[in-house]
Amino acid sequence: MTKSLRFIAPLHTPFDPTRLALVLVPLVVADSLRAEASGPLVWLAAAGLAAGLCVGSALAFNMLARLPRLAVIAIACALGLALAHWASDDLNAIARLGSSEWLKASGALAGSAVAGFVTAGAIITTVPLRPGANAWASATERRRRIVLVILAAAVVGSIVFDRTSYPRSYPAAHFVARALMLVALTCAVSILPIRAVPAKWRRAAGGSLAIAMVLPWLLLGSQPTPTSHGLLDRPLPRFALEIHRALTDIDGDGFAPLLGGGDCAAWNGHVHPGAPDVPSNGVDENCLGGDRQPSVPPPEPAPNSSARRLSVVLITVDALRPDRLGVYGAERPTSPNLDEWSKGALVFDRAYTSGGWTSVALSSLMRGVWARRLEWTAIQETNRLRLLRRKDVGALKGGEILARTFSLPLEDERPTLPELLEDNGVDTYAVLDDGATGYFRPELGAFTGFGTIKLTDKLARKKRTDAGTTDLAISAIKNLDKKGPFFLWVHYFGPHAPVQRHKEAPSFGEKAIDLYDHEIAFTDREIGRLLDVLDAPERASKTAVLVAADHGEEFDGERRYHGLSLRESAIRIPLMARIPGIVGTRCSAAASLVDVSATIASLTNTPVPSHFDGMDLRRVCEDAPSRILFVDTWRFDHRGRTFYDATAAVDGSKKSTWSLLDGDRAKYEVAGFAETYAPGTDAAELDEALQRQLEATGLVVLGD
């Protein structure tokens, strides 16, 4: 056997990136095959980005191999500690130890520690600690095998965690998992015994790698494309793209001028796709269509004193998907009461929320404007369930830690719907159940203006269900009957996680979707009791009733969530209105949750402010022109840092989504409750509407 064919231990020579490419490139390309926009261009770009990771990893490995022993150990330990701290901080493990999630928090801490330990150990055992020497793991065959098994387990474990644990949350923890996978894979390949290959083969492999590295820079321009969408849709291609973009983000504003990052001013950190565009200053701050021009507000409307004045009851349900209701086509008997009641109502088949989660959606509803136009304040919850404004976090008590952050429009100057109604002589009352979130607490001041607010969580523990909410609502109606026109808002929490079992509701099974349907059936039962009271002859002729949800719900196997995407299942809502004198019918026009405010104002003969973005649902159903609706969602970590901010424009048959932090854009065709990725569909009007909206708003910025 010639020398060129014998097995050799490779560590006394520079680490060749083509060896890593034989493993990493197929892994990344295989992941891209499952992308929503998968295709040849996505595959080629993914291969090129993976090739770049291989070269970068090889350079880092070879640089470490040239350093003194103590320097390698110090760098490895520092990197391991940094990754462990980053992951545990993003998972908020310390704060969650003092909550009901202590078991998950313990697992998060242990997993973060293991990730850091494996990262440091992988580098120390596989990088030569002396020039010209083999690594510790290559000294004996037994060591090599043990280390290879550990590193292989780290690669597999990282991928499994990345795909199965909170796949759309905790981005830093997922980045750490992908980084650990890359480190472990690099170190494992470095100690694999290989056959020496002829020099011409090595040159050919190196040339192929160099060509592959150029592909992403040719295939991806400066603006988002379907190719960049395909890369961002899967974990490993996204990881590779994020690293390459970070290397080109010269001004540090979080947006790259290349690879679809969309930054039109590479050297100016104040100009990027997420910045608000200041009108008429000669600068296009958000890289969208030039400098924004000032808008002229329309005149305030006058009240119509001749219109009939009705009382209004608004029923909202948390996390209720329309396609799980019989009235919207569900096969299971989850909603017999709403199904029967809806026969006399306007039923909107294409209704959308304005916000992907409760605090965004209901705040938008109660102010009648698109969510992104509101002025948002950071509200931080501690591990003791206290809610604090960010400016008050210095008042944390001993042992108290920030647990999560959400947003409420506490400083927005627009009047709320109940404030407008009260000023017009309408009595307002609210019966609200927000679970354990605390959104509706009067002292917080997010939903001001109601004459009376009753909270379900003030009831005895066993009554804190939808049954308790209905009891409070019926009591409120009997009191309001003695007064003039009124507005009553009732919010049910039942379908929202966590699951409660109810002997009064049918069981459909033990899967997540089955338990969800069980909760819906119980909520329907309790709403039915309330509707029976409202249908009494003395009330039905003078009371309009509206039923809606704040947002939908997504299911991924046994996991459920909302607020982390703009998929139809997350943003479609049931929306029905039963109004005296209006014949019930199905309405195919696109409708929004913000239309509810304008409708209630009209029904109570309250002037609809010019800043309202919604329309009277009666007009939407009868003769509304083609409309474009907006849906927004965003998420923050426990420190208030934004990790997801996305917006969508919909018209009922098409949808265009823009993710503002990573520049991801996609177009869909919508039929029923199904959506189909359609990059070639003509959505120019939707994109232009999004552009105008973002010119005035930009990324969501939380005030204190």
C-alpha positions, 0 to 999 in steps of 0.5 A: 500500500502506498503512503498516499492511501494509508490511514493517518492522524491528521492533527499535526497538519492544518485542518482542511475545511473540505473534510468538514464540508463533506459532512456539514454541506449535505446536512445544511442542504438537506435541511433546506429541502424542507423549506417552504420556498425550497428549490434549486436556488435555495439549495445552492445558496445553502451549500455556499453558506455551509461552505463558508461555515466550513472555511471559517471553522477551519480557520478558527481551528488552525488559529487555536492550534498555533496558540500556547497551551494555556491560551487554548484552554482559556479561550475554550473555557471562556467560550463554554462559559459564554455559551452556557450563560447566554443560553440560560439567560435567554431561557430565563432559567434562574427566574423560573426556578422560583415559579411553577416551572421550576422543573423546566428551569432546572432542565434548562440550567442543566442543559446550558451547563452541559452545552458550555462544558461540551464546547470547552471540552471539545476544543481542549481535547481535539485542538493540539496543545503544542505545535506539531503534536497530536491532540489529547483525543488522538493520542490513543484509539480508545480516547479517540472513540470515546471523544467521537461518541461524546461529540456525536451525541452532542451533535445529535442532542443539539439538533434534537433540542433545536427542532423540538424545544420551543422552536419559535421562542428563545432565539439565543438558546437555539443559536447556542444549540446550533453553535454547539453543533458546529463546534462539536462537528468540527472537532469530531471531524478533526480527529477522524482517521482519514485516508490521505488523498492525492494533491490534485484531488485536494486542489479540486475539492478546495476549488469546489469549496471556493466556488460554492462560497461565492454562490450566496453572494451571487444569488442573494441581492441586497433585498429580501427574495424568495431565496432568502425566505427559503434559507430563513425558514429552516434552522441550519440555513438560517444559522449560516445566513445569520453568521454571514450577515453579521459579518457584513453588518458594518454599522452594527444596526442589526441589518446587513447591506448584503445577502437580503438584509435590506440595509440601504446605508451600510455605514449609517446605523440610524438608517435601516429597514426597521427605523421610523421614517421622519417626514420631509427631512430628505432622508429615507430612514427605513430604506422603503420608497424614499422620504416619507411625506406628511399625512393630513388627518380627516375631519372629525365626524359629527354624531348622527342624532337621528340614528337609533341607539342600541345597547351593545354586548361584546363577547371575546374569547381568548385563543379561539380558532374559527375552524374549530367551531361548527358555524365555520365548518368544524365536524365536532360538536364543539359549539352548538350554542354559537352555531344556533345563535349565529343563524340570526347573525352576520357571520364573517368568514374572513375575519382577522385579528389585529395582533397575534397575542392578547395584549396587542390584539385587545389593546388595538380593539379598544382603541380602534387602530392598527396595533403598530400605530399605538405607543407601547410601554414595556410591562415586566412580570417578575417571578412573583407575578408582580407587574412593573413598568420598566422604569420601576424595575429598581423596586424589585424585592429581595429574591425577585427577578424579571420573568417576562416582558409584554407590551401595553399602550399605557402612554398612548394619547388616543381615548379608549372605546369606553372613554368615548362611550362614557363621554356620549352618555353610555354606561360601560361595564366589563367582566374580564378573565385574563387567566394569570396574566394581569393585563386587565388589572385596573391599577395597570391602566391599560383598559381605562374608561369603564365605569365598572370592571369585574375580574374573574380572578377575584372570585373564589378559586373554584369559580375562576372558570368561564362559568364564573365569568358568565355568572358575573356577566348575567349579574351585570346585565340585570344591573344595567337593565335599570339604566339607559343604553350600555356597553358590556364587554365580556372576555372568556379565557377558557380555550387558552392554555393551560387545559382544565377539564370540565365534567359538563363538556364532552371529551374528544380525546387526549391529544392537544387538539382534543383537549383544546376542543374540550375547552371550546365546548365548555366555553360555548356552554357558558356563552350559551347561558349568557346568550339565553339571557340576552335573547329575552324579548325585553332585551333582544330588540334593543341590544346588539351582540358581537362575538369575536376572539382576540387571536387564533392558536397554532398546533405543532404536534402536542405543542400549542402557541400563538403570537410567534407567527402570522400563519392563518391558524394564528391570526384568523378569528371568529367574528359574528354580529347579531344586530336588531333589524339586520337579517343574518347572513354570511359575509365574505368581505375581509373584516378585522378586530379593529372594525369592532370598535367602529361598529360599537360606536356606530350602534351607540350613536357615538361619533367615530373618531377620524383616527379609527382604522376600522369600519362599521361591520354592517357596511363591511358586509353590505357594500364595503370596497376592497380593503387591506387589513394589517396584522402585527405581532412581536415578542420580547425576552424577559429583559425587554429585548425584541426577538420577533417583530412581524407584520402582514397585510391581507385582503381576504384572498392574499397575504404578504408577510414581512419580518422586520428583524431578519428581512424575511418576506413571503406571499401567500394565497388564502382559500378558506382557512388554508394558505399556500406559499405563492412567491409569484402571486401579484401582491403589489398592493399589499406590499405598498400598503405595508410600506406606507404603514412601516414608513410611519411606524417602523420597529416596535419600540417600548417606552418605560 
